[in-house]
Amino acid sequence: MIDKAKTLLLTALVILSLVQSYLLAYSMPGLGVTKSPQQGYLPSEPIGEESKVENVIFPEDMVLHLGKSKHTVLYPASNFYNLIFGKIKSREFKGFQRMTSASVDWDEIRDRDQGLELRFARGVPMELLSKVLKLEGDTPFMNDVVNRIWIYKSSDRDEVRTYFFSADKLTVYESVKADLTAQDVQMYVGYGEYQVNYKRLGNDIYLPEGPVESSATIVGFDSYTTETMQSYTFLDPGVTRAISDRNGSQIYTDGKRGLQIEQNGRWLSYTDSVAAQGQGDNESENVYSAIQFVNQHGGWDGLHRFVYADQFGDAQVLKFQQYYGSYPLVPMDPFLFGNMKLRLQDGTVSEFERSMLTLKKKPEQRSVRWLPGGEMLADAFANYPRKADVVAVYPALLVTPSSDNSLALDPIWAVRFNDDSQEKLLDAIPGGYKPLPGEPGGAALAAKESGSGSGLGAGSGLGGGTAMNNLYGQGGAAQE
């Protein structure tokens, strides 16, 4: 009996050993395992980069006032712009005193005194600007929104005055303890001595009196896949439903969130129907939340500037304008590109729009182009049908699809309207030609060169004008 029991026990152990061997052999991790839907949509690394508030808050442009009614304009990412902004970010601004804008004749100061304006278009909350500049002020000041900073040296005294202008156009704050000297202002202004002169039209429109250099570029791009964007958007992409609409767009939804892919997979629109429904309208909080949301949903493609926040009921719509080099990108209608828009409430994103394309670092082609100035640009603006609605004129890059894998970025003069929409005003001179003084698009001839007392050569039929008209057409505005 004992031997029989031992035999049975040994047999059982052998069988158990065989079963364990089989399980080990055919159940190793990674062999024959079926992935759940969630595993198939694990987010990959963003193609774009992460950003922070300091990277998206910077002036739209800088106006240098050289004195004697002479001015010039510097644009983001240019050498002198970076030098000046870098120095100003290292200074301290304290002791703010409130005053009314009407208490000072700003036109007189603009044309008489040397100084500079840092212009933020529709404005930036002081709370956000304090992340870029060293500011120390009371609560009313820190809760305001400013659209420009004006620093100048009094012509009759060796002192510097620094003002922050509220976007309400009524209030101005003077920093009586600004860490700036007359030598600082003279150095800033000195950077503009050899730049093209700009003529002031009204308070905020400046047009160059000569041509402005730019580049026409062909740039390749990478693209997010629909699967990648689903992985960023849905907690469980495996339970989403796909729907095709009549326009050819693809819509994906999990019943709460929606993802619409348009423009043959090049543009994305996101909605979240369960976003917070509160009364919050803190713009600074929403900007922080928007930046973090973009960081987590594909990242940023190069340089972006925070442009504005519009209020829609209890929610805010934020916009970030994309740049390439020194100039903003303006898409050729109906192509969608060049900005991100987010709708937020209490820091929660309910809508999000962005391109699924990311530009490559190095262009495929690049060639110099000159944007016309002088009388040619002035005439185009004077005859523009919507001139009364224009709040800014600036160089930009018009974006159009060039091929399946690249975009064309062509220099233009652009205009921006009260509603923040943009439109082309004038094309660059074709072929990389730089117009000479007296030619359409070039600077005016000096009086002694033109043989007249007016000094206005461009567009007046003086030497070279006929040749340029043949090259460019009639020199009129290329409008959309």
Secondary structure, DSSP 8 states (H G I E B T S, - for coil): -HHHHHHHHHHHHHHHHHHHHHHHHH--TTSS----TTGGG-----SSB---HHHH---SEEEEEEETTEEEEE-TTSHHHHHHHHHHHTSEE--EEEEEGGGS-HHHHHHHSEEEEEEEEEEEEHHHHTTTSEE---HHHHTSEEEEEEEEE-SSSS-EEEEEEETTSSEEEEETT----HHHHHHHHHTTTTS--EEEETTTEEEESS-EEEEEEEEEEEE--HHHHHHHH-S-GGG-EEEE-TTS-EEEE-SSEEEEEETTTTEEEEEETTS--S----HHHHHHHHHHHHHHTT-B-S-EEEEEEEEETTEEEEEEEEEETTEEEEE-TT---SEEEEEEETTEEEEEEEESEEE-SS-SEEEEEEE--HHHHHHHHHT-TTGGGEEEEEEEEEEEEEETTEEEEEEEEEEEETTS-EEEEEE-BGGG----TTSTTS----HHHHTSSS---TTTT-TTHHHHHHHHSS------
